[in-house]
Amino acid sequence: MILKTAAEKRAKLREDLKRGTLLRYCGAFMPLAAIAVEEARFDGIYLSGGAFAASLGLPDIGLTTLSEVATCAAQIARVTNLPFIVDADTGFGGIVNVARTVTEFENAGASALHIEDQMHPKRCGHLDGKELISIADMAQKIQAACHSRRDPNFLIIARTDAAAVEGFDAALARAKAYIQVGAEMIFAEALASAEEFKTFAATIAPTPLLANMTEFGKTPILNVDELAATGARLVIYPVSTLRLAMQAIIDGIHTIHFNGYQTLHIINKMQTRQDLYRMIRYQDYVDLDARLAHDQQGKA
């Protein structure tokens, strides 16, 4: 299978946004999960900093590095034709760090990134105790991100955590300031109701609003029709695949330990070898190896 280029995926994200309908991006914390997301017919893929940190056994407090996230991003981009947004946390440092972050994520094949206005070390957007940098400092980060990209279709998204720290009106003010310096989409974290989404989307229009439908957070879970009615243009489900996978792992291994073997009940919940091999295109690699060996024999 020949995949789309990174440039083609970025152009696709831009085209999709012009349609004006709600786009759905599902989180993937590893390449195999990204393949599943594409097969489920989502519009795009999202790499959550929180999910990635958790997959390494770390809390989401700014412990992961640019190189670690960029490596994971490249691995995910390698296996999918879908546009791909990466969580860049605070940009992994100051203004110059943000510029390098954009370069590394472009090189990795991402279609977009978002940077947030928290102070380092950051915290999960749905936990208390967050602190914010100034609007001026965040504006410089956004300008650095816009200036350093080479592909004009690489989308720069600004995330504000102000709603839970300074209040809803302050979050709106920050969003408008970020748009003025180049942010092309706003990710308003931890909004508390559909009405807040609606007001936010209307206030920043025509700049699109990204909605975060993470589970167990400060934001109520809204379905796609409810979100579309607010005017939000893109929704992410950032940690869903990780949570689903981990609970299945926990349930399964406890059952195996308790019973002393893989019961039929557990086996029936497992992905089959056949389906796994289909997803990772095992036979394609076998066929390629055989073809190359045949060609080499013909040259001998």
KEKE-3310 file (N, C-alpha, C; in steps of 0.2 Angstrom, whole numbers, plus 5000, padded with zeros to 4 digits):
npx = (5004:5003:5006:4998:5007:5015:5013:5001:4992:4991:4986:4974:4968:4966:4957:4946:4942:4937:4924:4916:4909:4908:4923:4930:4942:4952:4961:4977:4989:4999:5006:4998:4986:4983:4981:4969:4960:4960:4953:4941:4935:4937:4940:4953:4968:4974:4988:4989:4997:4996:4991:5002:5012:5007:5007:5021:5022:5022:5017:5006:5015:5024:5035:5039:5050:5054:5060:5056:5042:5041:5047:5037:5027:5031:5031:5018:5013:5018:5010:4997:4985:4978:4975:4984:4986:4996:5000:5009:5012:5018:5026:5039:5048:5055:5054:5063:5063:5050:5050:5059:5052:5041:5048:5053:5041:5035:5045:5042:5030:5018:5002:4998:5000:4997:5000:5001:4996:5001:5012:5028:5033:5020:5002:4990:4976:4963:4965:4967:4976:4984:4995:4997:5006:5010:5000:5007:5019:5014:5010:5022:5027:5017:5019:5033:5031:5023:5031:5042:5038:5038:5030:5016:5003:5004:4996:4994:4989:4982:4981:4971:4972:4965:4951:4948:4957:4958:4945:4930:4928:4941:4948:4942:4947:4960:4961:4957:4967:4977:4974:4975:4989:4992:4987:4978:4968:4958:4960:4950:4952:4944:4931:4915:4902:4889:4884:4894:4904:4897:4896:4909:4914:4906:4911:4925:4924:4928:4938:4941:4935:4942:4936:4937:4934:4937:4937:4931:4934:4933:4924:4908:4902:4898:4888:4890:4881:4876:4888:4891:4880:4885:4894:4907:4922:4930:4933:4941:4945:4955:4961:4954:4957:4968:4963:4953:4961:4969:4960:4955:4966:4969:4958:4959:4972:4970:4960:4966:4977:4969:4962:4972:4974:4971:4955:4940:4931:4940:4948:4939:4938:4949:4960:4961:4975:4975:4967:4976:4987:4982:4980:4993:4998:5005:5006:5009:5023:5029:5026:5033:5046:5048:5047:5058:5068:5066:5069:5082:5088:5086:5095:5107)
npy = (4994:5011:5025:5041:5057:5067:5080:5079:5074:5085:5095:5089:5090:5104:5105:5098:5105:5116:5112:5114:5105:5095:5088:5072:5066:5053:5047:5040:5030:5022:5015:5004:5006:5017:5012:5005:5016:5022:5012:5012:5023:5036:5054:5059:5057:5058:5062:5061:5070:5066:5053:5047:5049:5041:5029:5026:5024:5036:5051:5065:5077:5085:5077:5070:5070:5081:5073:5060:5061:5065:5054:5044:5050:5050:5036:5034:5042:5035:5024:5027:5035:5046:5063:5071:5076:5082:5083:5096:5100:5112:5116:5112:5120:5136:5150:5147:5134:5130:5133:5124:5112:5113:5111:5098:5090:5092:5086:5073:5070:5075:5083:5094:5104:5107:5120:5125:5137:5135:5136:5128:5116:5108:5103:5090:5095:5094:5094:5102:5116:5122:5133:5148:5155:5172:5182:5188:5181:5169:5173:5175:5163:5157:5165:5161:5148:5148:5155:5146:5135:5125:5120:5128:5123:5116:5115:5127:5126:5134:5131:5135:5135:5143:5144:5136:5142:5156:5160:5160:5171:5176:5166:5167:5180:5178:5168:5176:5185:5176:5172:5183:5184:5173:5160:5147:5139:5136:5128:5126:5122:5112:5117:5120:5117:5114:5126:5135:5130:5134:5148:5151:5146:5154:5167:5167:5164:5167:5158:5141:5130:5118:5104:5095:5079:5071:5057:5057:5070:5088:5093:5090:5075:5076:5072:5069:5076:5086:5093:5097:5106:5116:5123:5120:5114:5103:5088:5079:5063:5060:5050:5039:5026:5021:5020:5010:4999:4997:4994:4982:4974:4973:4967:4955:4949:4947:4937:4927:4924:4921:4909:4901:4899:4903:4907:4902:4912:4923:4922:4923:4937:4942:4949:4940:4930:4930:4942:4952:4950:4954:4967:4972:4970:4958:4948:4955:4959:4946:4942:4952:4949:4937:4940:4949:4940:4931:4939:4942:4929:4928:4936:4930)
npz = (5000:4995:5004:5007:5005:5018:5015:5007:5016:5025:5017:5015:5028:5028:5018:5023:5034:5027:5023:5034:5042:5057:5062:5066:5077:5082:5096:5096:5103:5099:5084:5079:5085:5078:5065:5067:5071:5058:5051:5057:5051:5055:5054:5056:5065:5082:5093:5109:5122:5135:5134:5128:5137:5148:5142:5143:5156:5164:5172:5166:5166:5159:5157:5147:5132:5118:5107:5110:5108:5095:5089:5091:5084:5071:5069:5069:5059:5048:5046:5041:5031:5036:5041:5054:5070:5083:5100:5107:5120:5130:5120:5122:5129:5128:5116:5106:5107:5103:5090:5085:5088:5080:5067:5070:5071:5059:5051:5055:5050:5054:5053:5059:5075:5092:5104:5121:5133:5146:5161:5162:5173:5165:5168:5167:5157:5163:5177:5193:5199:5189:5180:5171:5157:5152:5141:5131:5131:5126:5114:5107:5106:5098:5086:5083:5080:5069:5060:5059:5052:5037:5027:5022:5024:5036:5051:5064:5080:5094:5111:5125:5142:5150:5155:5166:5175:5175:5171:5160:5152:5152:5145:5132:5129:5128:5118:5107:5106:5103:5090:5083:5081:5073:5076:5070:5073:5088:5103:5116:5132:5144:5145:5151:5148:5135:5131:5133:5124:5113:5114:5113:5101:5092:5095:5091:5078:5061:5064:5067:5081:5092:5100:5115:5120:5131:5143:5160:5164:5166:5157:5150:5142:5126:5112:5094:5087:5096:5098:5085:5084:5092:5085:5085:5076:5076:5084:5097:5103:5115:5124:5123:5116:5123:5136:5134:5129:5140:5151:5146:5145:5159:5164:5157:5160:5174:5174:5168:5177:5188:5184:5179:5166:5149:5147:5138:5137:5138:5128:5117:5117:5113:5100:5084:5078:5064:5061:5066:5059:5046:5049:5050:5038:5035:5026:5014:5017:5017:5003:4997:5001:4995:4981:4979:4982:4972:4961:4963:4962:4948:4943:4946)
capx = (5000:5007:5003:4999:5013:5013:5010:4994:4988:4990:4981:4967:4965:4964:4951:4941:4940:4933:4918:4911:4906:4912:4928:4931:4949:4952:4967:4981:4995:5004:5004:4993:4980:4981:4978:4962:4957:4958:4949:4935:4933:4938:4943:4960:4971:4977:4992:4989:5003:4994:4991:5009:5016:5004:5010:5028:5022:5023:5011:5006:5017:5029:5041:5041:5054:5052:5062:5052:5035:5042:5048:5031:5023:5034:5029:5011:5012:5021:5006:4991:4983:4974:4978:4987:4987:5001:5000:5015:5012:5020:5031:5045:5052:5054:5052:5067:5061:5044:5052:5062:5047:5037:5052:5053:5035:5034:5049:5039:5025:5012:4998:4996:5001:4995:5004:4997:4998:5003:5019:5031:5030:5012:4998:4984:4971:4957:4967:4968:4983:4988:4997:4998:5011:5007:4997:5013:5024:5011:5010:5028:5027:5013:5023:5038:5028:5021:5037:5047:5035:5040:5024:5011:4997:5005:4991:4996:4983:4984:4977:4971:4969:4962:4944:4948:4961:4956:4938:4928:4930:4948:4950:4940:4951:4967:4960:4957:4974:4981:4972:4978:4996:4993:4984:4973:4962:4959:4958:4949:4952:4940:4925:4910:4895:4888:4883:4901:4906:4893:4898:4916:4914:4903:4915:4931:4923:4928:4943:4938:4936:4943:4933:4941:4929:4941:4933:4932:4936:4929:4919:4903:4903:4893:4888:4892:4875:4877:4894:4890:4876:4888:4898:4914:4923:4934:4933:4946:4944:4962:4964:4949:4960:4972:4959:4950:4966:4972:4955:4954:4972:4969:4953:4961:4977:4968:4956:4971:4980:4964:4960:4978:4975:4966:4948:4937:4928:4945:4951:4934:4939:4956:4960:4964:4981:4973:4966:4982:4992:4979:4981:5000:5000:5010:5007:5013:5030:5031:5026:5039:5053:5048:5048:5065:5072:5066:5073:5090:5090:5086:5101:5113)
capy = (5000:5017:5030:5048:5060:5072:5086:5078:5074:5092:5098:5086:5093:5110:5104:5095:5111:5121:5109:5116:5100:5093:5082:5068:5064:5049:5047:5034:5031:5018:5014:4999:5009:5022:5008:5004:5022:5023:5007:5014:5028:5043:5059:5060:5054:5063:5059:5065:5070:5063:5046:5045:5049:5036:5023:5026:5024:5043:5056:5070:5084:5088:5073:5067:5075:5082:5068:5054:5062:5065:5047:5041:5054:5047:5029:5034:5044:5030:5018:5029:5040:5051:5069:5069:5081:5081:5087:5098:5102:5119:5118:5109:5125:5143:5152:5144:5127:5129:5133:5117:5107:5113:5107:5090:5087:5092:5080:5067:5069:5077:5088:5100:5103:5112:5122:5127:5142:5133:5136:5122:5109:5108:5098:5088:5100:5093:5094:5108:5118:5124:5140:5150:5160:5178:5182:5191:5175:5164:5176:5174:5155:5156:5168:5157:5142:5150:5157:5141:5130:5126:5119:5133:5119:5113:5119:5129:5127:5137:5129:5139:5132:5149:5143:5133:5145:5163:5161:5159:5177:5177:5161:5170:5186:5175:5165:5181:5187:5171:5172:5190:5183:5168:5154:5145:5135:5137:5122:5128:5116:5111:5121:5116:5115:5115:5133:5138:5129:5138:5155:5151:5145:5160:5173:5167:5163:5160:5153:5135:5128:5111:5102:5089:5075:5066:5055:5058:5076:5093:5094:5085:5071:5078:5068:5073:5081:5091:5097:5101:5112:5122:5127:5117:5111:5097:5085:5074:5058:5059:5045:5033:5020:5019:5017:5004:4994:4995:4990:4975:4971:4972:4961:4948:4945:4945:4931:4921:4923:4918:4903:4897:4898:4908:4904:4903:4919:4928:4921:4926:4944:4944:4950:4934:4931:4932:4949:4956:4949:4958:4974:4974:4968:4953:4944:4960:4958:4940:4943:4957:4946:4932:4943:4951:4934:4928:4944:4941:4923:4929:4940:4926)
capz = (5000:4995:5008:5005:5008:5023:5012:5005:5022:5028:5012:5016:5034:5026:5014:5027:5038:5023:5023:5039:5046:5062:5060:5072:5077:5088:5099:5095:5107:5095:5077:5078:5086:5072:5060:5070:5070:5051:5048:5060:5047:5058:5049:5058:5071:5087:5097:5115:5126:5141:5133:5126:5144:5151:5139:5145:5163:5167:5172:5161:5169:5155:5158:5140:5128:5111:5103:5111:5105:5088:5086:5091:5079:5065:5068:5068:5052:5044:5044:5040:5026:5039:5044:5061:5075:5088:5106:5108:5126:5130:5115:5125:5131:5126:5109:5101:5107:5099:5083:5083:5089:5073:5062:5071:5070:5051:5048:5057:5045:5057:5049:5064:5082:5096:5110:5126:5137:5153:5163:5163:5171:5164:5171:5163:5156:5167:5184:5196:5200:5183:5180:5164:5155:5150:5134:5127:5130:5122:5107:5104:5104:5092:5081:5082:5077:5062:5056:5058:5048:5030:5023:5024:5026:5042:5055:5070:5084:5100:5116:5131:5148:5155:5157:5173:5179:5175:5170:5154:5148:5151:5140:5126:5127:5126:5111:5102:5105:5099:5083:5080:5080:5068:5077:5065:5077:5095:5107:5122:5136:5150:5145:5156:5145:5128:5130:5133:5117:5108:5114:5111:5094:5089:5097:5088:5071:5057:5066:5070:5088:5093:5107:5118:5123:5135:5148:5167:5165:5168:5151:5149:5136:5121:5106:5088:5085:5101:5097:5079:5085:5096:5080:5085:5070:5076:5091:5098:5109:5115:5128:5123:5114:5129:5142:5132:5129:5147:5155:5143:5147:5166:5165:5154:5164:5180:5173:5166:5183:5193:5182:5177:5159:5145:5147:5131:5138:5137:5121:5112:5117:5110:5092:5082:5074:5057:5060:5068:5053:5041:5050:5050:5031:5036:5019:5010:5018:5014:4996:4995:5002:4990:4975:4979:4982:4965:4956:4964:4958:4941:4941:4947)
cpx = (5004:5003:5003:5005:5011:5010:5003:4990:4987:4985:4974:4964:4962:4957:4945:4938:4935:4925:4913:4908:4910:4916:4929:4938:4950:4960:4970:4987:5001:5002:4999:4986:4978:4978:4970:4958:4955:4953:4942:4932:4933:4941:4950:4962:4974:4982:4992:4995:5002:4994:4998:5013:5013:5007:5017:5028:5023:5017:5012:5008:5023:5036:5044:5045:5052:5054:5058:5045:5036:5043:5041:5026:5025:5031:5022:5009:5014:5015:4999:4990:4979:4978:4979:4989:4991:5000:5007:5016:5013:5025:5038:5050:5050:5053:5056:5065:5055:5046:5055:5057:5043:5041:5052:5047:5033:5038:5046:5033:5018:5008:4997:4999:4998:4999:5000:5000:4999:5010:5021:5034:5022:5009:4993:4979:4965:4959:4967:4975:4987:4990:4999:5003:5007:5004:5003:5018:5021:5011:5016:5029:5023:5017:5029:5036:5026:5026:5042:5044:5037:5034:5018:5004:4998:5001:4994:4990:4986:4979:4977:4968:4966:4956:4944:4953:4959:4949:4937:4930:4937:4951:4948:4945:4958:4966:4960:4964:4978:4980:4975:4986:4997:4990:4978:4967:4963:4956:4957:4948:4947:4934:4919:4903:4894:4887:4890:4904:4903:4895:4905:4917:4911:4908:4922:4930:4925:4934:4940:4940:4937:4940:4936:4935:4933:4936:4935:4935:4931:4923:4914:4904:4897:4893:4889:4887:4875:4883:4894:4886:4879:4893:4906:4915:4927:4934:4938:4944:4951:4965:4959:4953:4964:4968:4955:4955:4968:4967:4954:4960:4972:4964:4955:4967:4975:4964:4961:4975:4975:4963:4966:4979:4970:4960:4945:4934:4933:4947:4946:4935:4945:4956:4964:4971:4980:4971:4972:4986:4989:4981:4988:5003:5006:5012:5011:5020:5033:5031:5032:5046:5053:5050:5055:5070:5072:5070:5080:5092:5090:5092:5107:5115)
cpy = (5006:5022:5037:5052:5065:5078:5085:5077:5081:5096:5095:5089:5100:5110:5102:5101:5116:5118:5112:5111:5098:5087:5079:5065:5059:5048:5040:5035:5026:5017:5009:5002:5014:5018:5007:5010:5023:5018:5008:5020:5035:5048:5060:5056:5060:5059:5064:5064:5066:5055:5043:5044:5043:5029:5021:5025:5030:5047:5062:5077:5086:5084:5070:5072:5075:5076:5061:5055:5062:5058:5044:5044:5051:5040:5029:5036:5039:5025:5021:5035:5046:5057:5067:5075:5079:5086:5089:5101:5110:5121:5115:5114:5132:5144:5148:5136:5125:5129:5126:5112:5107:5109:5100:5087:5087:5086:5073:5065:5071:5082:5094:5098:5108:5113:5125:5133:5141:5135:5129:5121:5110:5102:5096:5093:5100:5092:5101:5110:5120:5131:5142:5155:5167:5178:5184:5185:5170:5166:5175:5167:5154:5159:5164:5150:5143:5152:5151:5135:5131:5125:5123:5129:5116:5118:5121:5130:5129:5134:5133:5135:5137:5148:5141:5137:5153:5165:5161:5165:5178:5172:5164:5176:5183:5172:5170:5184:5182:5171:5178:5189:5177:5161:5153:5141:5136:5130:5125:5123:5117:5116:5116:5115:5116:5122:5137:5136:5133:5145:5156:5151:5152:5166:5173:5165:5169:5156:5147:5133:5121:5110:5095:5085:5069:5064:5057:5065:5082:5095:5088:5081:5073:5074:5072:5078:5087:5096:5101:5107:5118:5126:5124:5113:5105:5094:5079:5069:5056:5052:5038:5026:5017:5016:5011:4998:4992:4992:4983:4971:4969:4966:4955:4945:4943:4938:4925:4919:4919:4910:4898:4896:4903:4904:4906:4910:4924:4928:4924:4934:4947:4945:4943:4936:4933:4939:4954:4956:4954:4965:4977:4972:4963:4950:4949:4959:4951:4939:4947:4953:4940:4935:4946:4945:4931:4933:4943:4935:4924:4932:4936:4923)
cpz = (5000:4999:5005:5008:5014:5020:5010:5011:5025:5023:5013:5023:5032:5022:5018:5031:5034:5022:5028:5043:5052:5060:5067:5072:5083:5090:5097:5098:5104:5088:5075:5080:5081:5066:5061:5069:5063:5049:5051:5056:5051:5053:5050:5064:5076:5092:5104:5119:5133:5140:5131:5133:5148:5149:5141:5153:5167:5167:5167:5164:5166:5156:5151:5136:5121:5106:5104:5108:5098:5085:5086:5085:5072:5064:5067:5061:5047:5041:5042:5035:5029:5041:5051:5065:5081:5094:5107:5115:5126:5124:5117:5127:5129:5119:5104:5101:5103:5092:5081:5084:5082:5068:5063:5069:5062:5048:5050:5053:5048:5052:5053:5071:5086:5102:5115:5130:5145:5154:5163:5170:5170:5167:5166:5163:5161:5175:5186:5197:5194:5183:5173:5163:5153:5143:5129:5126:5126:5115:5104:5102:5098:5085:5079:5078:5070:5057:5054:5053:5040:5025:5026:5026:5033:5047:5062:5075:5091:5105:5122:5136:5153:5158:5164:5177:5180:5173:5162:5149:5147:5145:5133:5124:5125:5119:5106:5101:5102:5092:5080:5078:5076:5070:5073:5067:5084:5098:5114:5127:5142:5150:5148:5154:5138:5126:5129:5126:5112:5108:5112:5104:5090:5090:5093:5080:5067:5059:5069:5077:5088:5100:5109:5122:5127:5141:5155:5168:5167:5163:5151:5143:5132:5115:5100:5086:5090:5100:5090:5080:5089:5091:5081:5079:5070:5083:5091:5104:5111:5119:5127:5121:5120:5134:5140:5132:5136:5151:5152:5145:5155:5167:5163:5158:5171:5179:5172:5173:5188:5191:5180:5170:5155:5144:5140:5131:5136:5130:5116:5112:5114:5102:5090:5078:5067:5056:5062:5062:5047:5042:5049:5043:5031:5029:5014:5010:5015:5007:4993:4995:4996:4983:4974:4979:4975:4960:4957:4961:4951:4938:4942:4941)
residu = (MET:ILE:LEU:LYS:THR:ALA:ALA:GLU:LYS:ARG:ALA:LYS:LEU:ARG:GLU:ASP:LEU:LYS:ARG:GLY:THR:LEU:LEU:ARG:TYR:CYS:GLY:ALA:PHE:MET:PRO:LEU:ALA:ALA:ILE:ALA:VAL:GLU:GLU:ALA:ARG:PHE:ASP:GLY:ILE:TYR:LEU:SER:GLY:GLY:ALA:PHE:ALA:ALA:SER:LEU:GLY:LEU:PRO:ASP:ILE:GLY:LEU:THR:THR:LEU:SER:GLU:VAL:ALA:THR:CYS:ALA:ALA:GLN:ILE:ALA:ARG:VAL:THR:ASN:LEU:PRO:PHE:ILE:VAL:ASP:ALA:ASP:THR:GLY:PHE:GLY:GLY:ILE:VAL:ASN:VAL:ALA:ARG:THR:VAL:THR:GLU:PHE:GLU:ASN:ALA:GLY:ALA:SER:ALA:LEU:HIS:ILE:GLU:ASP:GLN:MET:HIS:PRO:LYS:ARG:CYS:GLY:HIS:LEU:ASP:GLY:LYS:GLU:LEU:ILE:SER:ILE:ALA:ASP:MET:ALA:GLN:LYS:ILE:GLN:ALA:ALA:CYS:HIS:SER:ARG:ARG:ASP:PRO:ASN:PHE:LEU:ILE:ILE:ALA:ARG:THR:ASP:ALA:ALA:ALA:VAL:GLU:GLY:PHE:ASP:ALA:ALA:LEU:ALA:ARG:ALA:LYS:ALA:TYR:ILE:GLN:VAL:GLY:ALA:GLU:MET:ILE:PHE:ALA:GLU:ALA:LEU:ALA:SER:ALA:GLU:GLU:PHE:LYS:THR:PHE:ALA:ALA:THR:ILE:ALA:PRO:THR:PRO:LEU:LEU:ALA:ASN:MET:THR:GLU:PHE:GLY:LYS:THR:PRO:ILE:LEU:ASN:VAL:ASP:GLU:LEU:ALA:ALA:THR:GLY:ALA:ARG:LEU:VAL:ILE:TYR:PRO:VAL:SER:THR:LEU:ARG:LEU:ALA:MET:GLN:ALA:ILE:ILE:ASP:GLY:ILE:HIS:THR:ILE:HIS:PHE:ASN:GLY:TYR:GLN:THR:LEU:HIS:ILE:ILE:ASN:LYS:MET:GLN:THR:ARG:GLN:ASP:LEU:TYR:ARG:MET:ILE:ARG:TYR:GLN:ASP:TYR:VAL:ASP:LEU:ASP:ALA:ARG:LEU:ALA:HIS:ASP:GLN:GLN:GLY:LYS:ALA)
# end
